[in-house]
Amino acid sequence: MKQTIFLVFLTFYAWNSSTAAAVAAKAAGEKVIIGLPTTSMSMLPIFFAQDKGLFREEGLDPQLVFVGGRLQVPALAAGEVDFSASAETVLRAAVQGLPLKVVVYMNSRMAVSLIAAPDVKTIAALKGRSIAVTSIGGSLDYAAREILAKNGLNPERDARFVGIAQSEQMLALSAGSIQAAMLTPPYDSMMEKKGFRRLVFVGDVLDYPQGGLATTDKKLRENPAQVKRVVRAMVRSLIRIRQNRDELVSYIANRWKMDSEFAASSYDTMLKAYSPNGSTSTQSIQSVIDSIKGRNPAVGIAQVVNFTQLEEVQREMKIR
């Protein structure tokens, strides 16, 4: 009898302990690892969702980790991260046949400007000049070449492209070793204030999405509920960003340690590129696919994106 009571007690204790652990885990949130390719302002919707508790309100405990651009796809495919914030890199891998999908977009357009030396007054005047991009063959390189082509220049012959980090691009512009650069906020405004010329905001002339979250087909198949909660947190972040300028200007100034003037300018520039609801047009996605050299022409949009959870969230929030 005593042995039976003891066994019952052990069973109750084990059940109670596991229940308490489950409750504690639920309170802490379900761990989800998001790989960020940069800590720059392009990741603002993710940082904002984390800092303002939007992930936590969805029952998630986000772990934001820095993963270099070239390692994003291997980390995602190996399950070392649950989501990658390098949407275009993942999309390019999906075009090559990897079982990966973009599930939500942060930017439906590029939040980048072509900034040039003070004496360069038109895009056509860049003929024979050096233009900096973050990486040769990347999205900014593609965009710069497209802009030159739209303005009558042959990007393969009429300009020299160099790949360097954005902070180094500013130094190179100031030194005169390059004559133009593809800069994101706040670097664009910083250089403009120094007298450099904003030739074009890329989002005004190219329909090309940049920035979003992607995951694996395995995650979509085995844990669609988690994907949906991550997507909903991102959509809520995008809506709040758009509706609360003063809050966001203060947030940008505090997080990226800049004065309110640059924070406000950065917000206004980024807002032109942000998706209002996590979506982007099929035409813009096709533009990314078409920009990939050597791709299989049979590859369609369904092979690189999966908006099932996004569309469910939009219906539930009545924003589509």
Beta strands, then each sheet from edge to edge (+ up, - down):
strand 1: 30-36
strand 2: 60-66
strand 3: 83-84
strand 4: 100-105
strand 5: 113-116
strand 6: 130-133
strand 7: 160-163
strand 8: 180-183
strand 9: 197-201
strand 10: 212-216
sheet 1: 2+ 1+ 3+
sheet 2: 4+ 10-
sheet 3: 7+ 6+ 8+ 5- 9+
end
